[in-house]
Amino acid sequence: MPSRHHIDDFMRGRIIGKIEEKRKITDVAREFDIAHSVVSRLWKSFKTTGMCSRRHGGGPVRSMTPAEDRYIVLSAKRNRRTTAQQVANQFLAASGKQISRKTVARRLRGGGLYLRRPVVCVPLTRHHRTARLQWCREHHNWTEQDWACVLFSDESRFSLSSDCRCQLIWRESGTAYRPENIQEKYRYPTCSIMVWAGIMINSRTRLMWLQMGL
């Protein structure tokens, strides 16, 4: 069964030469293991154009320059929460050239930027970071028996209404936890539920929850 799908210019020339030697298209297709329809189209194209090489560059002409592509990428990096339509509007104001938001999205993907949800975290001050680092250094030699006497507890607060995480940002792959891609969140402005629990090495507490008001 013919399996060749792409043939180079050298192979095209050999095929045309065989047919010009009065060989049948069926025999040539079988010899080169190419579909009969491919050889037939190649021969018809040669008789029409007189060329056996494949023409390149038949697609649409690219209307934007590399410098304009870099401008679009830099615009999104300056404000990662801007939308593709806003970037297109900025580009129109700067260059006078109108482009669509789909074009902006393609240029940003070409520059390695993709729409992703920002990581949400509680903002930490320098004092918080210093205290955490000191605590880790004081306990890095503890044994399993030492940790068996420790109860770790934590709480999470869940909003009962929609929050601002519907907003997306432009970022590179693998950069979710970079500071510029993290959204700091201080409090829940709406009604929420507080959930608390604790764990030890061989045990855990019951899950406790409390509904919170405004």
Accessible surface in RSA format (square Angstrom, percent):
REM  Atomic radii and reference values for relative SASA: ProtOr
REM  Chains: A
REM  Algorithm: Lee & Richards
REM  Probe-radius: 1.40
REM  Slices: 20
REM RES _ NUM      All-atoms   Total-Side   Main-Chain    Non-polar    All polar
REM                ABS   REL    ABS   REL    ABS   REL    ABS   REL    ABS   REL
RES MET A   1   216.96 112.4 149.34  98.8  67.62 161.0 120.03 102.0  96.93 128.4
RES PRO A   2    64.80  47.2  50.77  46.3  14.03  51.0  51.13  42.2  13.67  85.0
RES SER A   3    74.33  62.8  60.46  80.7  13.87  31.9  42.25  90.0  32.08  44.9
RES ARG A   4   100.58  42.2  87.09  44.4  13.49  32.1  17.13  23.4  83.45  50.6
RES HIS A   5   154.32  84.3 124.66  86.7  29.66  75.9  85.02  87.6  69.30  80.6
RES HIS A   6   149.23  81.6 129.57  90.1  19.66  50.3  99.32 102.4  49.91  58.1
RES ILE A   7    20.27  11.5   6.70   5.0  13.57  32.7   9.66   7.0  10.61  28.8
RES ASP A   8    92.97  65.1  79.14  78.8  13.83  32.7  45.16 106.3  47.81  47.7
RES ASP A   9    67.31  47.1  60.49  60.2   6.82  16.1  26.57  62.5  40.74  40.6
RES PHE A  10   150.61  75.3 138.13  85.6  12.48  32.5 146.74  89.0   3.86  11.1
RES MET A  11    29.30  15.2  29.30  19.4   0.00   0.0  29.30  24.9   0.00   0.0
RES ARG A  12    41.48  17.4  41.48  21.1   0.00   0.0   0.00   0.0  41.48  25.1
RES GLY A  13    30.30  37.4   0.00   N/A  30.30  37.4  20.96  57.5   9.33  20.9
RES ARG A  14   105.70  44.4  95.32  48.6  10.37  24.7  29.50  40.3  76.20  46.2
RES ILE A  15     0.14   0.1   0.14   0.1   0.00   0.0   0.14   0.1   0.00   0.0
RES ILE A  16     7.36   4.2   7.36   5.5   0.00   0.0   7.36   5.3   0.00   0.0
RES GLY A  17    25.43  31.4   0.00   N/A  25.43  31.4  24.42  67.0   1.00   2.2
RES LYS A  18    52.39  25.6  51.60  31.7   0.79   1.9  12.20  11.0  40.19  42.8
RES ILE A  19    14.39   8.2   9.06   6.8   5.32  12.8   9.06   6.5   5.32  14.4
RES GLU A  20    95.89  55.1  72.54  54.9  23.35  55.6  29.45  57.0  66.44  54.2
RES GLU A  21   119.96  68.9  93.34  70.6  26.62  63.4  43.51  84.2  76.46  62.4
RES LYS A  22   188.71  92.1 157.89  96.9  30.82  73.4 106.50  95.9  82.22  87.6
RES ARG A  23    85.59  35.9  76.97  39.2   8.63  20.5  36.05  49.3  49.54  30.0
RES LYS A  24   150.37  73.4 142.76  87.6   7.61  18.1  91.71  82.6  58.65  62.5
RES ILE A  25    41.62  23.7  37.03  27.6   4.60  11.1  37.03  26.7   4.60  12.5
RES THR A  26    64.64  46.0  62.78  63.6   1.86   4.4  41.31  55.5  23.33  35.3
RES ASP A  27    53.36  37.4  50.22  50.0   3.15   7.4  10.70  25.2  42.66  42.5
RES VAL A  28     0.00   0.0   0.00   0.0   0.00   0.0   0.00   0.0   0.00   0.0
RES ALA A  29     5.85   5.4   5.54   8.6   0.31   0.7   5.68   8.0   0.17   0.5
RES ARG A  30   166.60  70.0 142.83  72.8  23.77  56.6  77.65 106.1  88.95  53.9
RES GLU A  31    85.40  49.0  49.55  37.5  35.86  85.4  41.72  80.7  43.69  35.7
RES PHE A  32    15.59   7.8   8.78   5.4   6.81  17.7  14.21   8.6   1.38   3.9
RES ASP A  33    62.18  43.6  60.16  59.9   2.03   4.8  28.28  66.6  33.91  33.8
RES ILE A  34     1.27   0.7   0.50   0.4   0.77   1.9   0.50   0.4   0.77   2.1
RES ALA A  35    35.07  32.2  34.06  52.6   1.01   2.3  35.06  49.4   0.00   0.0
RES HIS A  36    92.82  50.7  86.81  60.3   6.02  15.4  63.62  65.6  29.20  34.0
RES SER A  37    58.60  49.5  52.26  69.7   6.34  14.6  40.01  85.2  18.59  26.0
RES VAL A  38    37.50  24.7  36.10  32.7   1.40   3.4  36.21  31.5   1.30   3.5
RES VAL A  39     0.08   0.1   0.04   0.0   0.04   0.1   0.08   0.1   0.00   0.0
RES SER A  40    19.73  16.7  19.54  26.1   0.19   0.4   5.41  11.5  14.32  20.1
RES ARG A  41   148.60  62.4 143.80  73.3   4.81  11.4  71.64  97.9  76.96  46.6
RES LEU A  42    10.39   5.8   5.22   3.7   5.17  13.0   9.72   6.8   0.68   1.8
RES TRP A  43    50.13  20.1  50.13  24.3   0.00   0.0  36.90  19.7  13.23  21.5
RES LYS A  44   127.65  62.3 126.05  77.3   1.60   3.8  72.43  65.2  55.23  58.8
RES SER A  45    53.55  45.3  45.89  61.2   7.67  17.7  28.43  60.5  25.13  35.2
RES PHE A  46    44.62  22.3  42.71  26.5   1.91   5.0  42.71  25.9   1.91   5.5
RES LYS A  47   133.21  65.0  96.74  59.4  36.47  86.8  57.83  52.1  75.37  80.3
RES THR A  48   116.82  83.1  82.26  83.4  34.57  82.4  63.38  85.1  53.44  80.8
RES THR A  49    70.37  50.0  39.44  40.0  30.93  73.7  45.71  61.4  24.66  37.3
RES GLY A  50    54.21  66.9   0.00   N/A  54.21  66.9  26.70  73.3  27.51  61.6
RES MET A  51    97.83  50.7  90.45  59.9   7.38  17.6  64.29  54.7  33.54  44.4
RES CYS A  52    38.30  29.0  34.67  38.7   3.63   8.5   0.80   2.0  37.50  40.4
RES SER A  53    45.23  38.2  36.00  48.0   9.23  21.3  21.48  45.7  23.75  33.3
RES ARG A  54   131.95  55.4 122.98  62.7   8.97  21.4  24.34  33.3 107.61  65.2
RES ARG A  55   195.02  81.9 168.60  85.9  26.42  62.9  59.23  80.9 135.79  82.3
RES HIS A  56   153.59  83.9 119.83  83.3  33.76  86.4  87.67  90.4  65.92  76.7
RES GLY A  57    78.72  97.1   0.00   N/A  78.72  97.1  40.66 111.6  38.06  85.2
RES GLY A  58    83.64 103.1   0.00   N/A  83.64 103.1  43.92 120.5  39.73  89.0
RES GLY A  59    50.67  62.5   0.00   N/A  50.67  62.5  30.73  84.3  19.94  44.7
RES PRO A  60   138.35 100.8 106.96  97.5  31.39 114.1 119.40  98.6  18.94 117.7
RES VAL A  61   142.14  93.5 116.32 105.3  25.83  62.2 121.66 105.7  20.49  55.6
RES ARG A  62   132.50  55.6 103.66  52.8  28.83  68.6  69.42  94.9  63.07  38.2
RES SER A  63    83.39  70.5  61.26  81.8  22.13  51.0  48.31 102.9  35.09  49.2
RES MET A  64     7.95   4.1   0.38   0.3   7.57  18.0   1.34   1.1   6.61   8.8
RES THR A  65    68.14  48.5  65.74  66.6   2.39   5.7  64.56  86.7   3.58   5.4
RES PRO A  66    90.41  65.9  87.73  80.0   2.67   9.7  89.89  74.2   0.52   3.2
RES ALA A  67    57.12  52.5  49.53  76.4   7.59  17.3  50.21  70.7   6.91  18.3
RES GLU A  68    32.53  18.7  31.22  23.6   1.31   3.1  16.61  32.1  15.92  13.0
RES ASP A  69    22.91  16.1  22.78  22.7   0.13   0.3  15.66  36.8   7.26   7.2
RES ARG A  70   144.78  60.8 142.20  72.5   2.58   6.1  67.84  92.7  76.94  46.6
RES TYR A  71    76.34  35.6  73.64  41.9   2.70   7.0  58.83  44.2  17.51  21.6
RES ILE A  72     0.01   0.0   0.01   0.0   0.00   0.0   0.01   0.0   0.00   0.0
RES VAL A  73    20.15  13.3  20.15  18.2   0.00   0.0  20.15  17.5   0.00   0.0
RES LEU A  74    87.37  48.7  87.31  62.5   0.05   0.1  87.31  61.3   0.05   0.1
RES SER A  75     7.39   6.2   2.50   3.3   4.89  11.3   2.84   6.0   4.55   6.4
RES ALA A  76     0.00   0.0   0.00   0.0   0.00   0.0   0.00   0.0   0.00   0.0
RES LYS A  77    83.18  40.6  68.92  42.3  14.26  33.9  22.70  20.4  60.48  64.4
RES ARG A  78   174.84  73.4 134.21  68.4  40.63  96.7  71.94  98.3 102.89  62.4
RES ASN A  79    80.37  55.4  77.84  75.2   2.53   6.1  23.26  56.0  57.11  55.2
RES ARG A  80    28.56  12.0  24.03  12.3   4.53  10.8   6.16   8.4  22.40  13.6
RES ARG A  81    73.86  31.0  65.25  33.3   8.61  20.5  28.59  39.1  45.27  27.4
RES THR A  82     4.29   3.1   1.37   1.4   2.92   7.0   1.42   1.9   2.87   4.3
RES THR A  83    71.06  50.5  67.18  68.1   3.88   9.3  67.50  90.7   3.56   5.4
RES ALA A  84    16.53  15.2  13.13  20.3   3.40   7.7  13.13  18.5   3.40   9.0
RES GLN A  85    85.12  47.6  84.00  61.4   1.12   2.7  43.90  93.4  41.23  31.3
RES GLN A  86    87.62  49.0  86.06  62.9   1.55   3.7  26.18  55.7  61.43  46.6
RES VAL A  87     0.13   0.1   0.07   0.1   0.06   0.1   0.07   0.1   0.06   0.2
RES ALA A  88     3.12   2.9   1.46   2.2   1.66   3.8   1.61   2.3   1.51   4.0
RES ASN A  89    77.80  53.7  72.53  70.1   5.27  12.7  25.19  60.6  52.61  50.9
RES GLN A  90    76.73  42.9  69.97  51.1   6.75  16.1  34.25  72.9  42.48  32.2
RES PHE A  91     2.44   1.2   2.44   1.5   0.00   0.0   2.44   1.5   0.00   0.0
RES LEU A  92    73.29  40.8  69.67  49.8   3.61   9.1  69.67  48.9   3.61   9.7
RES ALA A  93    93.88  86.3  52.01  80.3  41.87  95.3  63.15  88.9  30.73  81.4
RES ALA A  94    68.68  63.1  24.79  38.3  43.89  99.8  34.97  49.2  33.71  89.3
RES SER A  95    56.32  47.6  17.98  24.0  38.35  88.3  27.73  59.1  28.59  40.1
RES GLY A  96    62.23  76.7   0.00   N/A  62.23  76.7  30.98  85.0  31.26  70.0
RES LYS A  97    69.57  33.9  64.64  39.7   4.93  11.7  56.20  50.6  13.38  14.3
RES GLN A  98   148.37  83.0 122.31  89.4  26.06  62.1  29.43  62.6 118.94  90.2
RES ILE A  99    20.96  11.9   6.84   5.1  14.12  34.0  13.71   9.9   7.26  19.7
RES SER A 100    59.04  49.9  46.79  62.4  12.25  28.2  48.23 102.7  10.81  15.1
RES ARG A 101   134.40  56.4 132.76  67.7   1.64   3.9  25.63  35.0 108.77  65.9
RES LYS A 102   132.28  64.5 129.42  79.4   2.86   6.8  74.25  66.8  58.03  61.8
RES THR A 103    18.72  13.3  18.72  19.0   0.00   0.0   6.02   8.1  12.71  19.2
RES VAL A 104     0.00   0.0   0.00   0.0   0.00   0.0   0.00   0.0   0.00   0.0
RES ALA A 105    19.79  18.2  19.79  30.5   0.00   0.0  19.79  27.9   0.00   0.0
RES ARG A 106   121.23  50.9 112.45  57.3   8.78  20.9  47.81  65.3  73.42  44.5
RES ARG A 107    41.38  17.4  35.63  18.2   5.75  13.7   7.00   9.6  34.38  20.8
RES LEU A 108     0.00   0.0   0.00   0.0   0.00   0.0   0.00   0.0   0.00   0.0
RES ARG A 109   116.92  49.1 108.35  55.2   8.57  20.4  39.34  53.8  77.58  47.0
RES GLY A 110    72.62  89.6   0.00   N/A  72.62  89.6  37.95 104.1  34.67  77.6
RES GLY A 111    35.28  43.5   0.00   N/A  35.28  43.5  18.65  51.2  16.62  37.2
RES GLY A 112    25.10  31.0   0.00   N/A  25.10  31.0  23.47  64.4   1.63   3.7
RES LEU A 113     0.00   0.0   0.00   0.0   0.00   0.0   0.00   0.0   0.00   0.0
RES TYR A 114    71.76  33.5  70.41  40.1   1.34   3.5  35.92  27.0  35.84  44.2
RES LEU A 115    77.22  43.0  63.40  45.4  13.82  34.7  63.40  44.5  13.82  37.2
RES ARG A 116   102.69  43.1  99.30  50.6   3.39   8.1  27.96  38.2  74.73  45.3
RES ARG A 117   133.19  55.9 119.09  60.7  14.10  33.6  38.59  52.7  94.61  57.3
RES PRO A 118     0.80   0.6   0.21   0.2   0.59   2.1   0.78   0.6   0.02   0.1
RES VAL A 119    36.26  23.9  33.17  30.0   3.10   7.5  36.10  31.4   0.16   0.4
RES VAL A 120    48.73  32.1  24.30  22.0  24.42  58.8  24.30  21.1  24.42  66.2
RES CYS A 121    47.74  36.1  38.51  42.9   9.23  21.7  34.10  86.4  13.64  14.7
RES VAL A 122   107.92  71.0 100.08  90.6   7.85  18.9 100.08  87.0   7.85  21.3
RES PRO A 123    24.09  17.6  16.81  15.3   7.28  26.5  17.52  14.5   6.57  40.8
RES LEU A 124    54.33  30.3  41.72  29.8  12.61  31.7  42.40  29.8  11.93  32.1
RES THR A 125    76.63  54.5  69.71  70.7   6.92  16.5  73.60  98.9   3.03   4.6
RES ARG A 126   197.48  82.9 191.83  97.8   5.65  13.5  68.86  94.1 128.62  78.0
RES HIS A 127   136.31  74.5 129.02  89.7   7.29  18.7  87.65  90.3  48.66  56.6
RES HIS A 128    77.23  42.2  74.97  52.1   2.26   5.8  48.62  50.1  28.61  33.3
RES ARG A 129   137.05  57.5 130.12  66.3   6.93  16.5  56.21  76.8  80.84  49.0
RES THR A 130    79.71  56.7  75.10  76.1   4.61  11.0  61.34  82.4  18.37  27.8
RES ALA A 131    47.06  43.3  38.36  59.2   8.70  19.8  42.32  59.6   4.74  12.6
RES ARG A 132   145.10  60.9 140.94  71.8   4.15   9.9  54.27  74.2  90.82  55.0
RES LEU A 133    91.74  51.1  87.75  62.8   3.99  10.0  91.02  63.9   0.72   1.9
RES GLN A 134   102.64  57.4 100.44  73.4   2.20   5.2  28.82  61.3  73.82  56.0
RES TRP A 135   115.44  46.3 113.67  55.0   1.77   4.2  94.59  50.4  20.85  33.8
RES CYS A 136    70.19  53.1  64.72  72.2   5.47  12.8  23.45  59.4  46.75  50.4
RES ARG A 137   160.82  67.5 149.12  76.0  11.70  27.9  55.77  76.2 105.05  63.7
RES GLU A 138   105.28  60.4  76.35  57.8  28.93  68.9  41.33  79.9  63.95  52.2
RES HIS A 139    31.02  17.0  28.19  19.6   2.82   7.2  10.27  10.6  20.74  24.1
RES HIS A 140   134.74  73.6  98.21  68.3  36.53  93.5  88.30  91.0  46.44  54.0
RES ASN A 141   117.61  81.1  94.08  90.9  23.52  56.6  36.50  87.8  81.11  78.4
RES TRP A 142    97.54  39.1  78.55  38.0  18.99  44.6  60.88  32.5  36.66  59.5
RES THR A 143    73.02  51.9  66.08  67.0   6.94  16.5  68.34  91.8   4.68   7.1
RES GLU A 144   120.72  69.3 108.75  82.3  11.97  28.5  36.90  71.4  83.81  68.4
RES GLN A 145   134.03  75.0 125.86  92.0   8.18  19.5  65.06 138.5  68.97  52.3
RES ASP A 146    60.77  42.6  53.48  53.2   7.29  17.2   9.29  21.9  51.48  51.3
RES TRP A 147    60.63  24.3  59.31  28.7   1.31   3.1  46.30  24.7  14.33  23.2
RES ALA A 148    42.93  39.5  32.91  50.8  10.02  22.8  33.12  46.6   9.81  26.0
RES CYS A 149   110.78  83.8  77.68  86.6  33.10  77.8  31.20  79.0  79.59  85.8
RES VAL A 150    38.00  25.0  34.59  31.3   3.41   8.2  37.56  32.6   0.44   1.2
RES LEU A 151    87.86  48.9  62.35  44.6  25.51  64.1  62.35  43.8  25.51  68.6
RES PHE A 152    94.68  47.4  90.73  56.2   3.95  10.3  93.10  56.4   1.58   4.5
RES SER A 153    63.35  53.5  32.64  43.6  30.71  70.7   3.50   7.4  59.85  83.9
RES ASP A 154   100.68  70.5  94.18  93.7   6.49  15.4  34.95  82.2  65.73  65.6
RES GLU A 155    93.25  53.5  78.69  59.5  14.56  34.7  20.15  39.0  73.10  59.7
RES SER A 156    54.66  46.2  48.29  64.4   6.37  14.7  20.96  44.6  33.70  47.2
RES ARG A 157    68.51  28.8  59.02  30.1   9.49  22.6  11.95  16.3  56.56  34.3
RES PHE A 158   114.97  57.5 112.82  69.9   2.14   5.6 114.97  69.7   0.00   0.0
RES SER A 159    30.49  25.8   6.02   8.0  24.47  56.4   4.30   9.2  26.19  36.7
RES LEU A 160    93.92  52.3  58.00  41.5  35.92  90.3  63.61  44.7  30.30  81.5
RES SER A 161    55.52  46.9  37.91  50.6  17.61  40.6  47.83 101.9   7.70  10.8
RES SER A 162   111.87  94.5  78.14 104.3  33.74  77.7  53.86 114.7  58.01  81.3
RES ASP A 163    58.83  41.2  38.43  38.3  20.40  48.2  18.28  43.0  40.55  40.4
RES CYS A 164    60.99  46.1  51.59  57.5   9.39  22.1  42.32 107.2  18.67  20.1
RES ARG A 165    87.78  36.9  87.77  44.7   0.01   0.0  22.14  30.3  65.64  39.8
RES CYS A 166   102.71  77.7  82.02  91.5  20.69  48.6  39.28  99.5  63.43  68.4
RES GLN A 167    78.35  43.8  71.12  52.0   7.22  17.2  29.01  61.8  49.33  37.4
RES LEU A 168    65.77  36.6  56.86  40.7   8.91  22.4  56.86  39.9   8.91  24.0
RES ILE A 169     0.09   0.0   0.09   0.1   0.00   0.0   0.09   0.1   0.00   0.0
RES TRP A 170     7.08   2.8   7.08   3.4   0.00   0.0   7.08   3.8   0.00   0.0
RES ARG A 171    31.67  13.3  31.17  15.9   0.50   1.2   0.26   0.4  31.41  19.0
RES GLU A 172    38.74  22.2  38.64  29.2   0.10   0.2  29.63  57.3   9.11   7.4
RES SER A 173    84.50  71.4  59.32  79.2  25.18  58.0  48.48 103.2  36.02  50.5
RES GLY A 174    82.64 101.9   0.00   N/A  82.64 101.9  42.13 115.6  40.51  90.7
RES THR A 175     8.18   5.8   6.50   6.6   1.69   4.0   8.18  11.0   0.00   0.0
RES ALA A 176    22.06  20.3  19.94  30.8   2.13   4.8  20.42  28.8   1.64   4.3
RES TYR A 177   172.62  80.6 154.40  87.8  18.22  47.4 109.72  82.5  62.89  77.5
RES ARG A 178   121.71  51.1 119.34  60.8   2.36   5.6  28.87  39.5  92.84  56.3
RES PRO A 179   115.17  83.9  98.30  89.6  16.87  61.3 102.92  85.0  12.25  76.1
RES GLU A 180    80.13  46.0  60.98  46.1  19.15  45.6  45.74  88.5  34.40  28.1
RES ASN A 181     0.59   0.4   0.17   0.2   0.41   1.0   0.04   0.1   0.54   0.5
RES ILE A 182    39.85  22.7  28.12  20.9  11.73  28.3  28.12  20.2  11.73  31.8
RES GLN A 183    23.74  13.3  21.78  15.9   1.96   4.7  14.90  31.7   8.84   6.7
RES GLU A 184    90.16  51.8  68.66  51.9  21.50  51.2  17.36  33.6  72.80  59.4
RES LYS A 185    34.83  17.0  27.96  17.2   6.87  16.4  26.86  24.2   7.97   8.5
RES TYR A 186   172.28  80.4 138.21  78.6  34.08  88.7 107.62  80.9  64.66  79.7
RES ARG A 187   168.43  70.7 156.58  79.8  11.85  28.2  64.67  88.4 103.77  62.9
RES TYR A 188    64.66  30.2  54.84  31.2   9.82  25.6  23.69  17.8  40.97  50.5
RES PRO A 189    83.57  60.9  67.66  61.7  15.91  57.8  68.85  56.8  14.72  91.5
RES THR A 190    44.14  31.4  43.97  44.6   0.17   0.4  43.03  57.8   1.11   1.7
RES CYS A 191    40.37  30.5  38.81  43.3   1.56   3.7  25.20  63.9  15.17  16.4
RES SER A 192     0.00   0.0   0.00   0.0   0.00   0.0   0.00   0.0   0.00   0.0
RES ILE A 193    45.32  25.8  45.32  33.8   0.00   0.0  45.32  32.6   0.00   0.0
RES MET A 194    49.42  25.6  48.11  31.8   1.31   3.1  47.77  40.6   1.65   2.2
RES VAL A 195    31.03  20.4  29.45  26.7   1.57   3.8  29.45  25.6   1.57   4.3
RES TRP A 196    91.16  36.6  90.37  43.7   0.78   1.8  78.03  41.6  13.13  21.3
RES ALA A 197    32.05  29.5  28.22  43.5   3.84   8.7  28.62  40.3   3.43   9.1
RES GLY A 198     1.62   2.0   0.00   N/A   1.62   2.0   1.11   3.0   0.51   1.1
RES ILE A 199   104.20  59.3 104.20  77.6   0.00   0.0 104.20  75.0   0.00   0.0
RES MET A 200    73.14  37.9  57.77  38.2  15.36  36.6  35.96  30.6  37.17  49.3
RES ILE A 201    80.13  45.6  46.66  34.8  33.47  80.7  54.56  39.3  25.57  69.4
RES ASN A 202   141.80  97.8 102.30  98.9  39.50  95.1  39.86  95.9 101.94  98.5
RES SER A 203    67.20  56.8  51.32  68.5  15.87  36.6  33.63  71.6  33.57  47.0
RES ARG A 204   196.64  82.6 172.91  88.1  23.72  56.5  45.22  61.8 151.42  91.8
RES THR A 205    48.21  34.3  30.01  30.4  18.20  43.4  38.20  51.3  10.01  15.1
RES ARG A 206   200.19  84.1 189.93  96.8  10.26  24.4  75.20 102.8 124.98  75.7
RES LEU A 207   121.48  67.7  97.05  69.4  24.43  61.4  97.11  68.2  24.37  65.6
RES MET A 208   107.09  55.5 105.04  69.5   2.05   4.9  93.06  79.1  14.03  18.6
RES TRP A 209   164.51  66.0 139.05  67.3  25.46  59.8 111.96  59.7  52.55  85.3
RES LEU A 210   114.79  63.9 113.86  81.5   0.93   2.3 114.76  80.6   0.03   0.1
RES GLN A 211   106.03  59.3  85.85  62.7  20.18  48.1  20.00  42.6  86.03  65.2
RES MET A 212    56.83  29.4  53.93  35.7   2.89   6.9  53.96  45.9   2.87   3.8
RES GLY A 213    50.75  62.6   0.00   N/A  50.75  62.6  31.30  85.9  19.45  43.6
RES LEU A 214   178.45  99.4 106.22  76.0  72.22 181.6 133.92  94.1  44.52 119.8
END  Absolute sums over single chains surface
CHAIN  1 A    16093.0      13210.6       2882.5       8914.8       7178.3
END  Absolute sums over all chains
TOTAL         16093.0      13210.6       2882.5       8914.8       7178.3
